Amino acid sequence: MEIKVLGTGCARCKSLESATKQAVAELNLDAAIEKVEDIQKIMEYGIMRTPGLVIDGKVVLSGHVPGVSELKEILTKNK
């Protein structure tokens, strides 16, 4: 599983990255997590608000930071 956290480095983006890492660890998933901060690359995904979460090339979240339990649900549905 390839996970990308899209965000320019704001506090909300960092929160999403941290929560994603925690959710992946709790689910014991084999996943590579990448933080994408380049605005041009973020724009390629077509999201209008950051932070964003991309799983295997598909945007699954944008504009808010869910809790770890919601992230675990998102990860489980998209694995």
LUMLO-171640 format. One record per residue: chain; residue in three letters; x, y, z of N, C-alpha, C, O in turn. Coordinates in nm, 4 decimals. Layout:
N
<chaine: A, residu: ALA, npx: X, npy: Y, npz: Z, capx: X, capy: Y, capz: Z, cpx: X, cpy: Y, cpz: Z, opx: X, opy: Y, opz: Z>
...
This chain:
79
<chaine: A, residu: MET, npx: 0.0848, npy: -0.1176, npz: 0.0000, capx: 0.0000, capy: 0.0000, capz: 0.0000, cpx: 0.0893, cpy: 0.1238, cpz: 0.0000, opx: 0.1853, opy: 0.1334, opz: 0.0764>
<chaine: A, residu: GLU, npx: 0.0555, npy: 0.2175, npz: -0.0869, capx: 0.1310, capy: 0.3427, capz: -0.0950, cpx: 0.0406, cpy: 0.4567, cpz: -0.0492, opx: -0.0647, opy: 0.4814, opz: -0.1079>
<chaine: A, residu: ILE, npx: 0.0832, npy: 0.5253, npz: 0.0558, capx: 0.0045, capy: 0.6338, capz: 0.1139, cpx: 0.0818, cpy: 0.7640, cpz: 0.0992, opx: 0.2013, opy: 0.7707, opz: 0.1278>
<chaine: A, residu: LYS, npx: 0.0115, npy: 0.8670, npz: 0.0542, capx: 0.0727, capy: 0.9995, capz: 0.0443, cpx: -0.0102, cpy: 1.0986, cpz: 0.1247, opx: -0.1323, opy: 1.1056, opz: 0.1108>
<chaine: A, residu: VAL, npx: 0.0579, npy: 1.1745, npz: 0.2083, capx: -0.0052, capy: 1.2821, capz: 0.2833, cpx: 0.0299, cpy: 1.4108, cpz: 0.2099, opx: 0.1470, opy: 1.4470, opz: 0.1979>
<chaine: A, residu: LEU, npx: -0.0732, npy: 1.4796, npz: 0.1608, capx: -0.0529, capy: 1.6013, capz: 0.0831, cpx: -0.0707, cpy: 1.7233, cpz: 0.1728, opx: -0.1742, opy: 1.7394, opz: 0.2375>
<chaine: A, residu: GLY, npx: 0.0298, npy: 1.8078, npz: 0.1762, capx: 0.0191, capy: 1.9293, capz: 0.2557, cpx: 0.1483, cpy: 2.0073, cpz: 0.2534, opx: 0.2565, opy: 1.9504, opz: 0.2393>
<chaine: A, residu: THR, npx: 0.1363, npy: 2.1376, npz: 0.2674, capx: 0.2521, capy: 2.2252, capz: 0.2540, cpx: 0.3376, cpy: 2.2372, cpz: 0.3795, opx: 0.4395, opy: 2.3063, opz: 0.3784>
<chaine: A, residu: GLY, npx: 0.2983, npy: 2.1719, npz: 0.4860, capx: 0.3790, capy: 2.1763, capz: 0.6076, cpx: 0.3104, cpy: 2.2454, cpz: 0.7238, opx: 0.3731, opy: 2.2709, opz: 0.8266>
<chaine: A, residu: CYS, npx: 0.1818, npy: 2.2759, npz: 0.7088, capx: 0.1066, capy: 2.3414, capz: 0.8170, cpx: 0.0821, cpy: 2.2416, cpz: 0.9303, opx: 0.1066, opy: 2.1219, opz: 0.9155>
<chaine: A, residu: ALA, npx: 0.0341, npy: 2.2921, npz: 1.0419, capx: 0.0104, capy: 2.2083, capz: 1.1597, cpx: -0.0917, cpy: 2.0981, cpz: 1.1305, opx: -0.0754, opy: 1.9851, opz: 1.1765>
<chaine: A, residu: ARG, npx: -0.1964, npy: 2.1301, npz: 1.0546, capx: -0.2976, capy: 2.0286, capz: 1.0224, cpx: -0.2398, cpy: 1.9170, cpz: 0.9357, opx: -0.2751, opy: 1.8002, opz: 0.9515>
<chaine: A, residu: CYS, npx: -0.1514, npy: 1.9541, npz: 0.8449, capx: -0.0878, capy: 1.8547, capz: 0.7586, cpx: 0.0014, cpy: 1.7614, cpz: 0.8412, opx: 0.0038, opy: 1.6403, opz: 0.8195>
<chaine: A, residu: LYS, npx: 0.0730, npy: 1.8192, npz: 0.9341, capx: 0.1596, capy: 1.7397, capz: 1.0208, cpx: 0.0767, cpy: 1.6489, cpz: 1.1111, opx: 0.1169, opy: 1.5362, opz: 1.1402>
<chaine: A, residu: SER, npx: -0.0387, npy: 1.6980, npz: 1.1552, capx: -0.1283, capy: 1.6161, capz: 1.2374, cpx: -0.1795, cpy: 1.4960, cpz: 1.1594, opx: -0.1860, opy: 1.3851, opz: 1.2123>
<chaine: A, residu: LEU, npx: -0.2162, npy: 1.5183, npz: 1.0326, capx: -0.2643, capy: 1.4084, capz: 0.9495, cpx: -0.1541, cpy: 1.3060, cpz: 0.9272, opx: -0.1795, opy: 1.1856, opz: 0.9314>
<chaine: A, residu: GLU, npx: -0.0327, npy: 1.3524, npz: 0.9038, capx: 0.0791, capy: 1.2597, capz: 0.8835, cpx: 0.0998, cpy: 1.1749, cpz: 1.0082, opx: 0.1157, opy: 1.0533, opz: 0.9983>
<chaine: A, residu: SER, npx: 0.0997, npy: 1.2370, npz: 1.1242, capx: 0.1205, capy: 1.1658, capz: 1.2497, cpx: 0.0084, cpy: 1.0650, cpz: 1.2756, opx: 0.0348, opy: 0.9504, opz: 1.3120>
<chaine: A, residu: ALA, npx: -0.1162, npy: 1.1077, npz: 1.2569, capx: -0.2304, capy: 1.0189, capz: 1.2794, cpx: -0.2300, cpy: 0.9022, cpz: 1.1808, opx: -0.2661, opy: 0.7901, opz: 1.2165>
<chaine: A, residu: THR, npx: -0.1893, npy: 0.9289, npz: 1.0572, capx: -0.1815, capy: 0.8225, capz: 0.9562, cpx: -0.0785, cpy: 0.7190, cpz: 0.9960, opx: -0.1038, opy: 0.5989, opz: 0.9862>
<chaine: A, residu: LYS, npx: 0.0380, npy: 0.7647, npz: 1.0409, capx: 0.1421, capy: 0.6710, capz: 1.0844, cpx: 0.0926, cpy: 0.5867, cpz: 1.2011, opx: 0.1198, opy: 0.4668, opz: 1.2069>
<chaine: A, residu: GLN, npx: 0.0202, npy: 0.6485, npz: 1.2943, capx: -0.0325, capy: 0.5756, capz: 1.4087, cpx: -0.1361, cpy: 0.4716, cpz: 1.3647, opx: -0.1337, opy: 0.3578, opz: 1.4116>
<chaine: A, residu: ALA, npx: -0.2258, npy: 0.5101, npz: 1.2758, capx: -0.3286, capy: 0.4178, capz: 1.2270, cpx: -0.2666, cpy: 0.3003, cpz: 1.1525, opx: -0.3091, opy: 0.1863, opz: 1.1706>
<chaine: A, residu: VAL, npx: -0.1669, npy: 0.3269, npz: 1.0692, capx: -0.0981, capy: 0.2202, capz: 0.9956, cpx: -0.0311, cpy: 0.1237, cpz: 1.0936, opx: -0.0379, opy: 0.0021, opz: 1.0756>
<chaine: A, residu: ALA, npx: 0.0327, npy: 0.1775, npz: 1.1960, capx: 0.0996, capy: 0.0935, capz: 1.2960, cpx: -0.0019, cpy: 0.0086, cpz: 1.3723, opx: 0.0204, opy: -0.1105, opz: 1.3941>
<chaine: A, residu: GLU, npx: -0.1132, npy: 0.0697, npz: 1.4128, capx: -0.2142, capy: -0.0041, capz: 1.4889, cpx: -0.2795, cpy: -0.1144, cpz: 1.4063, opx: -0.3174, opy: -0.2184, opz: 1.4600>
<chaine: A, residu: LEU, npx: -0.2926, npy: -0.0918, npz: 1.2760, capx: -0.3499, capy: -0.1933, capz: 1.1866, cpx: -0.2449, cpy: -0.2923, cpz: 1.1372, opx: -0.2778, opy: -0.3913, opz: 1.0718>
<chaine: A, residu: ASN, npx: -0.1191, npy: -0.2650, npz: 1.1685, capx: -0.0072, capy: -0.3496, capz: 1.1256, cpx: -0.0063, cpy: -0.3685, cpz: 0.9736, opx: 0.0117, opy: -0.4795, opz: 0.9234>
<chaine: A, residu: LEU, npx: -0.0259, npy: -0.2582, npz: 0.9024, capx: -0.0278, capy: -0.2618, capz: 0.7558, cpx: 0.1126, cpy: -0.2495, cpz: 0.6989, opx: 0.1995, opy: -0.1837, opz: 0.7561>
<chaine: A, residu: ASP, npx: 0.1323, npy: -0.3139, npz: 0.5856, capx: 0.2563, capy: -0.2984, capz: 0.5117, cpx: 0.2345, cpy: -0.1816, cpz: 0.4164, opx: 0.1819, opy: -0.1984, opz: 0.3064>
<chaine: A, residu: ALA, npx: 0.2762, npy: -0.0621, npz: 0.4606, capx: 0.2480, capy: 0.0576, capz: 0.3828, cpx: 0.3680, cpy: 0.1513, cpz: 0.3834, opx: 0.4383, opy: 0.1652, opz: 0.4835>
<chaine: A, residu: ALA, npx: 0.3892, npy: 0.2149, npz: 0.2692, capx: 0.4913, capy: 0.3194, capz: 0.2578, cpx: 0.4184, cpy: 0.4526, cpz: 0.2671, opx: 0.3251, opy: 0.4785, opz: 0.1910>
<chaine: A, residu: ILE, npx: 0.4615, npy: 0.5376, npz: 0.3611, capx: 0.3981, capy: 0.6678, capz: 0.3797, cpx: 0.4941, cpy: 0.7758, cpz: 0.3323, opx: 0.6095, opy: 0.7816, opz: 0.3746>
<chaine: A, residu: GLU, npx: 0.4442, npy: 0.8613, npz: 0.2437, capx: 0.5250, capy: 0.9702, capz: 0.1888, cpx: 0.4544, cpy: 1.1027, cpz: 0.2149, opx: 0.3332, opy: 1.1133, opz: 0.1958>
<chaine: A, residu: LYS, npx: 0.5278, npy: 1.2017, npz: 0.2575, capx: 0.4740, capy: 1.3371, capz: 0.2779, cpx: 0.5057, cpy: 1.4170, cpz: 0.1520, opx: 0.6223, opy: 1.4288, opz: 0.1141>
<chaine: A, residu: VAL, npx: 0.4034, npy: 1.4718, npz: 0.0871, capx: 0.4207, capy: 1.5509, capz: -0.0344, cpx: 0.3941, cpy: 1.6971, cpz: 0.0004, opx: 0.2818, opy: 1.7339, opz: 0.0350>
<chaine: A, residu: GLU, npx: 0.4983, npy: 1.7806, npz: -0.0091, capx: 0.4852, capy: 1.9213, capz: 0.0253, cpx: 0.4943, cpy: 2.0142, cpz: -0.0956, opx: 0.4658, opy: 2.1334, opz: -0.0840>
<chaine: A, residu: ASP, npx: 0.5332, npy: 1.9616, npz: -0.2102, capx: 0.5459, capy: 2.0419, capz: -0.3318, cpx: 0.4064, cpy: 2.0781, cpz: -0.3830, opx: 0.3283, opy: 1.9901, opz: -0.4191>
<chaine: A, residu: ILE, npx: 0.3758, npy: 2.2072, npz: -0.3859, capx: 0.2422, capy: 2.2535, capz: -0.4228, cpx: 0.2027, cpy: 2.2095, cpz: -0.5638, opx: 0.0855, opy: 2.1818, opz: -0.5890>
<chaine: A, residu: GLN, npx: 0.2984, npy: 2.2028, npz: -0.6550, capx: 0.2682, capy: 2.1579, capz: -0.7918, cpx: 0.2223, cpy: 2.0125, cpz: -0.7920, opx: 0.1276, opy: 1.9769, opz: -0.8621>
<chaine: A, residu: LYS, npx: 0.2898, npy: 1.9285, npz: -0.7133, capx: 0.2517, capy: 1.7872, capz: -0.7064, cpx: 0.1173, cpy: 1.7704, cpz: -0.6367, opx: 0.0376, opy: 1.6846, opz: -0.6746>
<chaine: A, residu: ILE, npx: 0.0923, npy: 1.8521, npz: -0.5350, capx: -0.0359, capy: 1.8468, capz: -0.4648, cpx: -0.1488, cpy: 1.8831, cpz: -0.5619, opx: -0.2535, opy: 1.8183, opz: -0.5633>
<chaine: A, residu: MET, npx: -0.1269, npy: 1.9862, npz: -0.6422, capx: -0.2285, capy: 2.0313, capz: -0.7380, cpx: -0.2606, cpy: 1.9250, cpz: -0.8422, opx: -0.3717, opy: 1.9223, opz: -0.8951>
<chaine: A, residu: GLU, npx: -0.1656, npy: 1.8381, npz: -0.8722, capx: -0.1889, capy: 1.7305, capz: -0.9690, cpx: -0.3004, cpy: 1.6356, cpz: -0.9235, opx: -0.3626, opy: 1.5687, opz: -1.0059>
<chaine: A, residu: TYR, npx: -0.3252, npy: 1.6302, npz: -0.7932, capx: -0.4299, capy: 1.5423, capz: -0.7411, cpx: -0.5681, cpy: 1.6081, cpz: -0.7433, opx: -0.6683, opy: 1.5426, opz: -0.7149>
<chaine: A, residu: GLY, npx: -0.5738, npy: 1.7361, npz: -0.7767, capx: -0.7010, capy: 1.8048, capz: -0.7920, cpx: -0.7728, cpy: 1.8393, cpz: -0.6630, opx: -0.8925, opy: 1.8678, opz: -0.6654>
<chaine: A, residu: ILE, npx: -0.7033, npy: 1.8375, npz: -0.5512, capx: -0.7704, capy: 1.8752, capz: -0.4266, cpx: -0.7655, cpy: 2.0265, cpz: -0.4107, opx: -0.6692, opy: 2.0915, opz: -0.4514>
<chaine: A, residu: MET, npx: -0.8694, npy: 2.0807, npz: -0.3516, capx: -0.8780, capy: 2.2253, capz: -0.3349, cpx: -0.8339, cpy: 2.2697, cpz: -0.1955, opx: -0.7952, opy: 2.3848, opz: -0.1756>
<chaine: A, residu: ARG, npx: -0.8401, npy: 2.1777, npz: -0.0996, capx: -0.8001, capy: 2.2105, capz: 0.0372, cpx: -0.7096, cpy: 2.1022, cpz: 0.0923, opx: -0.7326, opy: 1.9832, opz: 0.0711>
<chaine: A, residu: THR, npx: -0.6067, npy: 2.1450, npz: 0.1633, capx: -0.5182, capy: 2.0500, capz: 0.2296, cpx: -0.5586, cpy: 2.0429, cpz: 0.3761, opx: -0.6249, opy: 2.1342, opz: 0.4253>
<chaine: A, residu: PRO, npx: -0.5216, npy: 1.9400, npz: 0.4454, capx: -0.4407, capy: 1.8283, capz: 0.3993, cpx: -0.5219, cpy: 1.7291, cpz: 0.3158, opx: -0.6450, opy: 1.7277, opz: 0.3180>
<chaine: A, residu: GLY, npx: -0.4485, npy: 1.6476, npz: 0.2435, capx: -0.5112, capy: 1.5438, capz: 0.1633, cpx: -0.4449, cpy: 1.4102, cpz: 0.1903, opx: -0.3297, opy: 1.4035, opz: 0.2331>
<chaine: A, residu: LEU, npx: -0.5194, npy: 1.3048, npz: 0.1647, capx: -0.4664, capy: 1.1697, capz: 0.1833, cpx: -0.4926, cpy: 1.0909, cpz: 0.0565, opx: -0.6055, opy: 1.0854, opz: 0.0078>
<chaine: A, residu: VAL, npx: -0.3878, npy: 1.0300, npz: 0.0033, capx: -0.3956, capy: 0.9519, capz: -0.1198, cpx: -0.3510, cpy: 0.8100, cpz: -0.0879, opx: -0.2445, opy: 0.7886, opz: -0.0300>
<chaine: A, residu: ILE, npx: -0.4338, npy: 0.7132, npz: -0.1264, capx: -0.3994, capy: 0.5726, capz: -0.1071, cpx: -0.3956, cpy: 0.5065, cpz: -0.2439, opx: -0.4948, opy: 0.5045, opz: -0.3167>
<chaine: A, residu: ASP, npx: -0.2793, npy: 0.4528, npz: -0.2771, capx: -0.2584, capy: 0.3855, capz: -0.4057, cpx: -0.3090, cpy: 0.4692, cpz: -0.5234, opx: -0.3750, opy: 0.4179, opz: -0.6138>
<chaine: A, residu: GLY, npx: -0.2770, npy: 0.5991, npz: -0.5206, capx: -0.3091, capy: 0.6886, capz: -0.6308, cpx: -0.4483, cpy: 0.7485, cpz: -0.6275, opx: -0.4817, opy: 0.8293, opz: -0.7141>
<chaine: A, residu: LYS, npx: -0.5315, npy: 0.7112, npz: -0.5295, capx: -0.6692, capy: 0.7598, capz: -0.5208, cpx: -0.6829, cpy: 0.8546, cpz: -0.4017, opx: -0.6457, opy: 0.8205, opz: -0.2895>
<chaine: A, residu: VAL, npx: -0.7370, npy: 0.9747, npz: -0.4275, capx: -0.7619, capy: 1.0701, capz: -0.3192, cpx: -0.8792, cpy: 1.0185, cpz: -0.2362, opx: -0.9890, opy: 0.9987, opz: -0.2881>
<chaine: A, residu: VAL, npx: -0.8550, npy: 0.9968, npz: -0.1065, capx: -0.9598, capy: 0.9444, capz: -0.0194, cpx: -1.0037, cpy: 1.0454, cpz: 0.0863, opx: -1.1008, opy: 1.0222, opz: 0.1584>
<chaine: A, residu: LEU, npx: -0.9315, npy: 1.1581, npz: 0.0953, capx: -0.9623, capy: 1.2566, capz: 0.1981, cpx: -0.8988, cpy: 1.3897, cpz: 0.1607, opx: -0.7864, opy: 1.3941, opz: 0.1108>
<chaine: A, residu: SER, npx: -0.9713, npy: 1.4977, npz: 0.1852, capx: -0.9100, capy: 1.6300, capz: 0.1702, cpx: -0.9852, cpy: 1.7316, cpz: 0.2548, opx: -1.1069, opy: 1.7235, opz: 0.2710>
<chaine: A, residu: GLY, npx: -0.9108, npy: 1.8265, npz: 0.3079, capx: -0.9697, capy: 1.9394, capz: 0.3771, cpx: -0.9915, cpy: 1.9268, cpz: 0.5255, opx: -1.0288, opy: 2.0247, opz: 0.5900>
<chaine: A, residu: HIS, npx: -0.9695, npy: 1.8095, npz: 0.5823, capx: -0.9833, capy: 1.7976, capz: 0.7274, cpx: -0.8928, cpy: 1.6878, cpz: 0.7817, opx: -0.8391, opy: 1.6059, opz: 0.7070>
<chaine: A, residu: VAL, npx: -0.8773, npy: 1.6885, npz: 0.9138, capx: -0.7930, capy: 1.5889, capz: 0.9800, cpx: -0.8829, cpy: 1.4993, cpz: 1.0644, opx: -0.9327, opy: 1.5422, opz: 1.1685>
<chaine: A, residu: PRO, npx: -0.9038, npy: 1.3762, npz: 1.0208, capx: -0.9866, capy: 1.2842, capz: 1.0992, cpx: -0.9075, cpy: 1.2273, cpz: 1.2172, opx: -0.7850, opy: 1.2380, opz: 1.2228>
<chaine: A, residu: GLY, npx: -0.9786, npy: 1.1681, npz: 1.3090, capx: -0.9133, capy: 1.0996, capz: 1.4196, cpx: -0.8531, cpy: 0.9683, cpz: 1.3735, opx: -0.8771, opy: 0.9240, opz: 1.2611>
<chaine: A, residu: VAL, npx: -0.7756, npy: 0.9069, npz: 1.4598, capx: -0.7095, capy: 0.7804, capz: 1.4258, cpx: -0.8124, cpy: 0.6725, cpz: 1.3936, opx: -0.7920, opy: 0.5944, opz: 1.3006>
<chaine: A, residu: SER, npx: -0.9224, npy: 0.6665, npz: 1.4685, capx: -1.0221, capy: 0.5619, capz: 1.4425, cpx: -1.0856, cpy: 0.5779, cpz: 1.3036, opx: -1.1087, opy: 0.4787, opz: 1.2346>
<chaine: A, residu: GLU, npx: -1.1139, npy: 0.7027, npz: 1.2623, capx: -1.1686, capy: 0.7250, capz: 1.1281, cpx: -1.0646, cpy: 0.6910, cpz: 1.0214, opx: -1.0986, opy: 0.6356, opz: 0.9169>
<chaine: A, residu: LEU, npx: -0.9399, npy: 0.7235, npz: 1.0472, capx: -0.8327, capy: 0.6891, capz: 0.9525, cpx: -0.8193, cpy: 0.5385, cpz: 0.9381, opx: -0.7959, opy: 0.4887, opz: 0.8280>
<chaine: A, residu: LYS, npx: -0.8336, npy: 0.4669, npz: 1.0460, capx: -0.8258, capy: 0.3199, capz: 1.0393, cpx: -0.9367, cpy: 0.2655, cpz: 0.9519, opx: -0.9149, opy: 0.1709, opz: 0.8761>
<chaine: A, residu: GLU, npx: -1.0565, npy: 0.3238, npz: 0.9609, capx: -1.1673, capy: 0.2817, capz: 0.8747, cpx: -1.1350, cpy: 0.3096, cpz: 0.7285, opx: -1.1570, opy: 0.2245, opz: 0.6424>
<chaine: A, residu: ILE, npx: -1.0831, npy: 0.4281, npz: 0.7007, capx: -1.0470, capy: 0.4666, capz: 0.5637, cpx: -0.9403, cpy: 0.3727, cpz: 0.5085, opx: -0.9505, opy: 0.3266, opz: 0.3949>
<chaine: A, residu: LEU, npx: -0.8391, npy: 0.3447, npz: 0.5883, capx: -0.7317, capy: 0.2563, capz: 0.5437, cpx: -0.7834, cpy: 0.1150, cpz: 0.5191, opx: -0.7453, opy: 0.0513, opz: 0.4209>
<chaine: A, residu: THR, npx: -0.8689, npy: 0.0662, npz: 0.6064, capx: -0.9242, capy: -0.0695, capz: 0.5918, cpx: -1.0079, cpy: -0.0805, cpz: 0.4651, opx: -1.0002, opy: -0.1813, opz: 0.3948>
<chaine: A, residu: LYS, npx: -1.0881, npy: 0.0219, npz: 0.4349, capx: -1.1734, capy: 0.0195, capz: 0.3154, cpx: -1.0924, cpy: 0.0281, cpz: 0.1860, opx: -1.1367, opy: -0.0178, opz: 0.0808>
<chaine: A, residu: ASN, npx: -0.9735, npy: 0.0874, npz: 0.1951, capx: -0.8948, capy: 0.1123, capz: 0.0731, cpx: -0.7724, cpy: 0.0248, cpz: 0.0582, opx: -0.6867, opy: 0.0536, opz: -0.0253>
<chaine: A, residu: LYS, npx: -0.7614, npy: -0.0814, npz: 0.1365, capx: -0.6437, capy: -0.1679, capz: 0.1207, cpx: -0.6644, cpy: -0.2761, cpz: 0.0211, opx: -0.5741, opy: -0.3564, opz: -0.0026>
